[in-house]
Amino acid sequence: MKKMVLLSLIAALAAAPAFAEISLGAWGRGMFSPLMLFGDENDGAGNTVNDTGFVGAGAGVTWMESFATEIDISGGNDFVGFGIGIDVAGGWADFGLNAFGAHIWVQPLGSDLLRLTAGRYRDDTLRGRQGHLNNGFEYFVLPDTIDLAYGEADAIFHRFNQRGAFFPDAPVQGFMLSSRPIEELFLGFSVTAPLRGMDDRGWGWSPYYAGWVFRTSQIGLGFDIAGIGSVRAQFLGGFMNIDATAEESDSAWAHLMYIAGGEDGLDDLSVAALSPRIEFAFAYTGMEGLLIDFGFKFHLPSTVDFGDGLEMVYREGIFLALGASFEQEAFRVRARLELDAGRGDDFTVGGQTSEWRDGLGLGLRLVPAFNLGFGWAGLDLGVQFRGESSEDGTGLEDNILRLGFGGFFEMDLGGSGIFKTGLTYTLPTSIGGEAVGSGVLSIPVLMEFWF
């Protein structure tokens, strides 16, 4: 029986077409503002510092200072394929950091019943359905400044890709196994596992310890429900119990020290961000023009034992995200809600434990728009709130409130892009009811294309 299966597989491979279908795609986004008016600074005590305002201008994109464009090349047949992504930002080219990456996939059975992918890749089959509400224009209205844990569609449900935070000094690559046993069901398992080349032992390949690699793997599934939507669940591995006194080279603490560049670097590295987490999501698509996608993330705490009665428990808590959109011919509205709770640390020394907690984090954005026939005109509104932090139940820092609003006009560019401009105003940050910093009036101009 095994011989027959093997012969059938060889025959199928021999019968496969010798050519592959190749496709070329491109995407890019950039923004600039010819005028940004920064008001005088507020000192948080009810006073305005005169002559601190200024007029600014500049260009960039919604997540960094440089315009970004991608060129994606992909191809394949029923058995094998590839993807190459070239990302260019500000004149610097990166072969695949933000694009498909350089990867190869094979389907030994000639179908997506089993697919093996290796290299630098991303798989958005299960990813959140609601990303940017307004193509990034909303970040002129209100930048993300209260440290909500996630952004874009990953806030709802994280895509399959390499988890570079665990292996920052190596090429971010790995391998993924995926399967679609029936049309409605998708299964995926992704591992970040770079090979670093020569090391001081003279090995041709220098892999990471398997304990590090598989501890940080990602496994998930999704199921489509006809006429209703889809449900998704996944587990992203990490570190829960870390013995900082352990000397074995494959200990979790050794890996964290490698990432941070030593204990001094831990101030810039959230150990809790590397903790395992469970994610669930449900998307409703049963009504034409309506999308509702809800995601929930639960982080497991990470405990670090430093020895001599000193212990830290890092908590990332829970995170909820809701994205929704509704569109008809003359009207559309998009909304996004993000909330985190339970973040903080427990510090134990000499049998005494102190608990430090972040306040509740909340972000809300709303973007209604009307079709004028020759373009869309709309509003962009944003609110961010971070509650008072505390230590052992006693308040430490005041709550933070940020508000922004704007109006925009959007024009379609032949179905392959958009042009958008408008006027936005971000109010000074309110900390404990007192204004801090300055208000900013901007004229954003956004350009985006896709082919």
C-alpha positions in Angstrom: 0.0 0.0 0.0 2.8 2.4 0.9 4.5 1.6 -2.4 1.4 2.4 -4.3 1.0 5.7 -2.6 4.6 6.6 -3.3 4.2 5.6 -7.0 1.1 7.7 -7.3 2.8 10.7 -5.8 5.8 10.3 -8.2 3.4 10.0 -11.2 1.5 13.1 -10.1 4.7 15.1 -9.8 5.8 13.9 -13.3 2.5 15.0 -14.8 2.6 18.5 -13.3 3.0 21.3 -15.7 6.5 22.5 -16.2 5.5 26.2 -16.2 4.2 28.4 -13.4 1.9 31.4 -13.5 3.9 34.5 -12.5 2.3 37.6 -11.2 3.6 41.1 -10.4 2.1 43.4 -7.8 3.0 46.7 -6.3 1.7 48.9 -3.4 2.8 52.1 -1.8 1.7 54.9 0.6 3.1 58.2 1.5 1.9 61.4 3.3 3.1 64.9 3.5 2.0 68.1 5.2 2.9 71.4 3.8 1.8 73.1 7.0 1.7 72.0 10.6 1.0 74.7 13.3 2.2 73.8 16.7 0.8 75.9 19.5 2.6 77.2 22.6 3.5 74.5 25.1 1.3 73.9 28.2 3.3 73.0 31.3 0.6 70.8 33.0 0.1 73.4 35.8 -2.4 75.6 34.0 0.4 77.8 32.4 1.3 78.4 28.8 4.9 78.8 27.9 5.0 81.7 25.5 6.9 81.6 22.2 7.3 77.8 22.1 5.0 77.2 19.2 6.3 76.8 15.7 5.4 76.0 12.1 6.5 72.7 10.6 6.2 70.7 7.4 7.4 67.3 6.2 6.8 64.1 4.4 6.7 60.4 5.4 4.3 57.6 5.9 1.9 56.5 8.6 4.5 54.4 10.6 7.9 56.1 9.9 9.6 59.0 8.3 10.0 57.7 4.8 7.7 57.0 1.9 7.2 53.2 1.4 6.6 51.2 -1.7 6.6 47.5 -2.3 7.1 45.3 -5.4 5.8 41.8 -5.0 6.6 38.9 -7.4 5.0 35.5 -6.9 4.4 32.4 -9.0 3.7 28.7 -8.8 1.7 25.8 -10.0 -0.2 23.2 -8.0 3.0 21.8 -6.4 5.6 24.5 -5.9 5.8 28.3 -5.8 7.6 31.3 -4.5 7.3 34.9 -3.3 9.7 37.8 -3.5 9.0 41.1 -1.9 11.2 44.2 -2.3 10.3 47.0 0.0 11.8 50.5 -0.6 11.5 53.2 2.0 13.3 56.5 1.8 15.7 55.2 -0.8 16.7 52.1 1.1 15.7 48.7 -0.2 14.8 45.7 2.0 14.2 42.4 0.3 11.1 41.4 2.1 11.0 42.9 5.5 7.6 44.4 5.0 6.5 42.5 1.9 6.1 38.9 1.1 9.8 38.3 1.7 11.8 35.7 -0.1 10.2 32.4 0.4 9.4 29.1 -1.3 6.4 26.9 -0.8 5.6 23.3 -1.8 2.4 21.3 -1.9 3.6 17.7 -2.2 0.0 16.4 -2.8 -0.7 19.0 -5.5 -3.3 20.8 -3.3 -3.6 23.0 -0.2 -4.3 19.9 1.8 -0.7 20.2 2.8 1.6 23.2 2.2 5.1 23.7 3.5 6.6 27.3 3.4 10.1 28.4 4.3 11.9 31.7 4.3 10.5 35.1 5.1 6.7 35.1 4.6 3.4 36.3 5.9 0.0 34.5 5.7 -3.0 36.7 6.2 -5.6 33.9 5.9 -6.8 34.4 9.5 -5.6 37.9 10.2 -8.0 40.6 11.4 -10.4 41.9 8.7 -10.3 45.6 9.9 -7.0 47.5 9.7 -6.6 51.2 9.1 -9.9 53.1 9.1 -8.8 55.9 6.9 -5.6 54.8 5.1 -3.5 56.2 7.9 -5.0 59.7 7.7 -6.3 59.0 11.2 -2.8 59.3 12.7 -2.6 63.0 11.8 -5.9 63.3 13.8 -4.5 61.3 16.7 -1.2 59.4 16.9 -1.0 56.3 19.0 0.7 57.7 22.1 -0.8 55.8 25.1 1.0 52.5 24.3 -2.0 50.4 23.3 -0.4 47.1 22.7 -1.2 46.5 19.0 -2.0 48.2 15.8 -3.8 47.7 12.5 -5.4 44.3 11.7 -3.1 42.4 14.1 -4.9 44.0 17.0 -7.9 41.8 16.2 -6.1 38.6 15.2 -2.4 38.3 14.5 -1.2 37.1 11.1 1.1 34.1 10.6 4.7 35.4 10.2 8.1 35.4 11.8 8.3 36.7 15.3 11.3 38.9 15.0 11.4 40.1 18.6 12.7 36.7 19.7 15.6 36.7 17.2 16.5 40.3 16.5 20.1 39.9 15.4 19.4 37.2 12.8 17.6 37.1 9.4 13.9 36.9 10.4 12.9 33.7 8.7 11.3 30.4 9.5 9.0 27.7 8.3 5.3 27.1 8.3 3.0 24.1 7.8 -0.6 24.8 6.7 -3.5 22.7 5.7 -7.0 23.1 4.3 -8.6 19.7 4.7 -12.0 21.1 3.8 -12.8 24.4 2.2 -14.1 25.9 5.4 -11.2 24.9 7.7 -7.7 26.4 7.8 -4.9 25.1 10.0 -1.5 26.7 10.5 1.7 26.2 12.4 4.6 28.7 12.1 8.1 28.6 13.6 10.7 31.3 13.6 14.0 29.5 13.2 16.9 31.3 11.4 20.2 29.7 10.7 23.0 32.1 11.4 25.8 30.7 9.3 29.3 30.0 10.7 30.0 30.4 14.4 33.2 30.1 16.5 32.8 26.3 16.6 33.3 26.2 12.8 29.9 24.6 12.0 28.5 25.3 8.6 25.1 26.2 10.1 24.5 27.7 13.6 20.9 27.1 14.6 19.1 28.4 17.7 18.4 26.0 20.5 15.2 24.0 19.8 13.8 25.0 23.2 13.9 28.7 22.1 12.5 28.0 18.7 9.5 25.9 19.5 8.7 27.7 22.7 7.9 30.8 20.5 6.0 29.0 17.7 2.5 30.0 16.5 -0.4 27.5 16.0 -3.9 28.5 14.9 -7.0 27.6 13.1 -10.0 29.2 11.4 -13.4 28.0 10.3 -15.8 29.8 7.9 -19.5 29.5 8.6 -21.5 30.0 5.5 -23.8 33.0 5.6 -22.5 34.1 9.0 -18.7 34.7 9.1 -15.7 33.0 10.6 -14.2 32.0 13.9 -10.5 31.9 14.7 -8.3 30.8 17.5 -4.5 30.6 18.0 -1.7 30.2 20.5 1.5 32.2 20.3 4.2 30.7 22.4 6.6 32.5 24.7 8.2 32.3 28.1 6.2 31.7 31.4 8.6 30.4 34.0 12.1 31.8 33.7 15.0 30.7 36.0 17.5 33.5 35.9 19.9 31.5 38.0 20.1 28.6 35.5 23.4 28.1 33.7 22.2 25.9 30.9 22.7 27.5 27.6 19.2 26.9 26.3 17.4 28.5 29.3 14.8 31.1 28.7 16.7 33.6 30.7 19.8 33.1 28.4 17.6 33.8 25.4 16.2 37.0 27.0 19.7 38.2 27.8 20.7 37.6 24.2 17.8 39.6 22.9 18.3 42.5 25.4 22.1 42.6 25.0 22.5 42.0 28.7 20.6 42.9 31.9 21.0 46.7 31.3 19.0 46.3 28.1 16.0 44.8 29.8 14.8 48.4 30.5 14.1 48.7 26.8 12.6 45.2 26.5 9.2 44.2 27.8 9.6 40.6 29.1 5.8 40.5 29.3 5.6 41.2 25.6 7.4 37.9 25.1 4.9 36.0 27.2 2.6 33.4 25.7 -0.8 34.5 24.6 -4.1 33.0 23.4 -6.2 34.8 20.8 -9.8 34.3 19.7 -11.7 36.2 17.0 -15.1 36.2 15.3 -16.0 38.1 12.1 -19.6 38.7 11.1 -20.0 39.0 7.3 -23.6 37.8 6.9 -25.1 41.1 5.8 -24.1 42.8 2.6 -21.9 45.9 3.2 -21.5 45.1 6.9 -18.3 43.8 8.6 -17.9 43.3 12.3 -14.7 41.7 13.5 -14.0 41.2 17.3 -10.8 39.9 18.7 -9.7 39.0 22.2 -6.1 38.3 23.5 -5.2 36.9 26.8 -1.5 37.0 27.9 -0.2 34.4 30.3 2.0 35.9 33.0 5.8 35.5 32.8 7.6 34.8 36.1 11.3 35.4 36.5 13.1 33.9 39.5 16.3 35.8 40.2 17.2 33.7 43.2 17.7 34.8 46.8 14.0 35.4 47.2 13.7 37.9 44.4 11.0 37.3 41.8 9.2 39.3 39.2 5.9 38.4 37.6 5.3 40.4 34.3 1.7 40.7 33.2 0.4 41.9 29.9 -3.2 41.3 30.8 -6.0 41.2 28.3 -6.6 43.1 25.1 -9.8 43.5 23.2 -10.3 45.0 19.7 -13.4 45.6 17.7 -13.4 46.7 14.1 -16.6 47.5 12.1 -17.5 49.0 8.8 -20.8 49.6 6.9 -21.0 50.9 3.4 -23.8 51.6 0.9 -23.6 53.7 -2.3 -23.8 57.1 -0.7 -22.6 56.5 2.9 -20.0 54.6 4.8 -18.9 54.5 8.4 -15.8 52.8 9.9 -15.2 52.4 13.6 -12.5 50.9 15.8 -12.4 50.2 19.6 -9.3 48.9 21.4 -9.1 48.2 25.2 -6.4 46.7 27.4 -6.5 45.9 31.1 -4.5 44.1 33.8 -1.0 45.2 32.6 1.7 45.5 35.3 4.2 43.7 37.4 4.4 41.9 40.8 7.7 42.4 42.6 8.6 40.0 45.4 11.6 40.4 47.7 12.1 38.9 51.2 8.6 37.4 51.1 7.0 40.8 50.5 5.1 41.4 47.3 4.4 44.8 45.7 1.9 45.0 42.8 2.1 47.7 40.2 -0.6 48.1 37.6 -1.2 50.2 34.5 -4.6 51.9 34.3 -7.2 50.9 31.8 -6.2 51.7 28.2 -8.9 52.7 25.7 -8.8 53.8 22.1 -11.8 54.8 19.9 -11.8 56.0 16.3 -14.8 56.8 14.1 -14.7 57.8 10.4 -18.1 58.5 8.7 -18.1 59.6 5.0 -20.5 60.6 2.3 -20.2 59.9 -1.4 -20.4 63.2 -3.4 -20.3 61.5 -6.8 -16.8 62.9 -7.6 -15.3 61.7 -4.3 -15.9 61.1 -0.6 -16.1 63.7 2.1 -15.9 62.7 5.7 -15.0 63.3 9.3 -12.2 61.6 11.3 -12.6 61.5 15.1 -10.2 59.9 17.7 -10.1 59.5 21.5 -7.5 57.8 23.6 -7.6 57.3 27.4 -5.2 55.7 29.9 -6.4 55.4 33.5 -4.5 56.1 36.6 -1.6 53.6 37.3 -1.2 52.3 40.9 1.1 50.5 43.3 -0.6 48.2 45.8 -3.9 50.0 45.1 -2.5 53.5 45.6 -2.5 55.9 42.7 0.8 56.8 41.1 0.2 58.7 37.9 -2.8 60.7 36.7 -5.1 59.5 33.9 -4.3 60.6 30.4 -6.8 61.8 27.8 -6.1 62.7 24.2 -8.6 64.0 21.6 -8.4 64.8 17.9 -10.7 65.5 15.0 -10.5 66.4 11.3 -12.2 66.5 8.0 -11.1 65.1 4.6 -11.8 64.7 1.0 -10.9 61.5 -0.8 -10.7 60.9 -4.6 -10.4 57.6 -6.4 -7.6 57.3 -8.9 -8.9 54.9 -11.5 -9.5 52.0 -9.1 -5.7 51.7 -8.5 -5.2 54.3 -5.7 -6.5 57.2 -3.8 -5.7 60.8 -3.1 -6.8 62.3 0.2 -6.4 65.7 1.9 -8.0 67.6 4.6 -7.6 69.5 7.9 -6.9 68.0 11.3 -6.5 69.2 14.8 -5.0 67.3 17.8 -5.7 68.9 21.2 -3.0 69.1 23.9 -2.8 66.0 26.0 -4.7 66.2 29.3 -3.0 64.7 32.3 -5.0 64.7 35.5 -7.3 67.4 33.9 -4.4 69.7 33.0 -3.2 70.5 29.5 0.3 69.3 28.6 2.2 69.9 25.4 0.7 71.8 22.5 -2.2 71.5 20.1 -1.3 70.7 16.4 -3.2 71.9 13.3 -2.2 70.0 10.2 -3.0 69.9 6.5 -2.3 66.2 5.6 -2.0 65.0 2.0 -2.1 61.2 1.5 -1.3 59.2 -1.7 -1.7 55.5 -2.0 -1.6 53.1 -5.0 -2.0 49.4 -5.6 -1.6 47.3 -8.7 
